[in-house]
């Protein structure tokens, strides 16, 4: 088994369209949640979301490209560009065929799908644009990344709802450390802020009408977000030998399924995935000081995750810093784990735990230290990042700091 380094990462998010911009907003506790501006919300009851702003696709793509790529693919490509540039990798032919591309998404090209339905049912159109299917298909980001960099190794998409990114990154991690591939580009992308999507989420009665307050008394539900984050993974020794800056060591990956309920989370399943990630990484629970929580802000998820953390960490749970950055960038569904991994990596590198924003007061059912409202400087040598999805699909990544 080879140790695996993360040597590049890129991010497009409601908090900023680069890793540095995203992290700067995280450290100030700025929430990007607010009224939706991209479409008419008069048919919605919950009209807030965390939208990516200041993103001009014409600044990144020409007209021919834009005709073929949905917003979620645009996000993925811009994030991939940033990650590859930071890594310093050049994909010559011998490396291109030994590089994997694995991207997670939960919904795919929802903007394209929504627009098609609007044309068909509202305008009674008889024809749709020729690139409709290529734009909305879930594998579009992975395919376009391969074409952008000339990568001819294995490439595919993972779709496991809100755990999609962590499953994609964890699978890439396993392929690199076992030698199945030499390099991997992995992450997640989502752009599901459409009228049709939000009406569906409203029907579940889990959407907050105001903002996202994970683990806080007075929380009223989740807020949807969008964005992408992409990472470059390679063997640690390879990274060191070429003089690359190692952002963090991806050390472990844990998965489980609740086999319990389609919508209600299980502390058993969440605990099993966290425990599996720690065991896979060879990290003792007491060595972890930061947990980037799934933390959706719903009445069901937050106490369930808190109980699961206590089961895994025991008395050490009282010494953990646990935060949910969804309080700032919203829940980006299939891209959530990837965006939150950016925060976890920067927390390790800068030795600062990002806050849980919008926190009002403690909830007796959520009894951990949630780093309320202000970032905290603290020693962080090992951390985990949680993703728990509808369908009871759990995926947890464990990371170590590198020097």
C-alpha positions, 0 to 999 in steps of 0.5 A: 500500500502506497501513502497518498498525497493531495497535491492540488485542489480547486474550488468554485463555491458560493464563498468564492471561486477559488480555494483561497477565496473560499477559505478566506470567507470560511475563516471570517464566518461569512454565510453566502446564504440569501435570497435566490437571484437566478430565477423567479421564486414566486412559486417557492415557500423557501426562497433562500439558497447559497448561489455561486456568484461572480462566476462568468462562464464566458470568461472561461469558455468559448461559445462552442464549449458553452453550448455543450456544457451545463453549469455543473460541468462548468464548475467542475472544469474550472475547479479542475484547472485550478487543481492541476495548475497547483499540482504542477502535473503535466499529463504526457502520454505515459502518465495520461494512460495511468491517471483516473478521473472520478467525479461525484454528482447527485443530480447532474445537469438540472439547469439543462433539464429544467430548461428543457421541460420549460420549453416543452411544457410552457412554450410547447416547443417541438424541438430541443437543442442538439446537445441536451443529453450530453449537457445533462448526463451525470458523467459529463464532468468526468468526460470533459476533464479527460478531454481537457487534459488528454487523460486516457485512463479509467474515468467515470461518475459516482452518484450516491446522493450527498455522499457522491464526492466522498465516494468518488474521492475515496475510490480514487484514493484506493486506486492510487494507493494500490497502484491500480493507477498512478494519479487521480483527479477526483471530486464533485460538482453540482448545480441543482438550484432550479425551480423544479429541484427546489420544489422537490426538496420543499415537498420533503419538508426539510428546507429552512425558510431562513438560513442553515443553523447546524447543531443549533437550537432554533434550526429549521432545516437545510439550505441548498448550495452549489459548486465544485471541488476537484483534487489531484491525488498521487503517491506521497513518495512520487510527490516528494521526489518531484518536489511538489507541495503536499497539501495533506495526506489522504490516509483513510476511507470508510463506508457503510450503508444503514440498511434502515430507512431511505430518509432517516439517518442512522447513528449506527451507519454513521459511526461504522463509516467513521470508525472504518475511516480511522481504522483504514488510516491507522489513526487512533480516535484520540489523535483526531482533533477536528471533524468536518461534520455532515451537519445539514441543519435538519432536526433529524441529522444533527443529533444523529451525527452527534450521537455517532461521533460520541460512539466513535470517540468516547470521552475524547468527543468532548475535546473535538472541534466539530463544525459544519461549513454548510452553514456558510456555503449551503448543502451542495448535495453531490458536491458537498463532500468535495467542498468540505474536503477543501475546508478540512485540508486548509484546516490541517494546513493552517491549523485553524478550525472553521466555524459553524456559522449562524449558531444561536444557542446550544441544543441539548440534543447536540452536545459537542463543541461546534466551534460556534460563529468564530474560527479557532486556531488550534493544533490539528494533526488528523481530521475526518470529513463526514458525508451521509446520504439519503438512502443510508449511504455513508462515506468518511475521509480521514486525513493527516497533516504533512510537513 
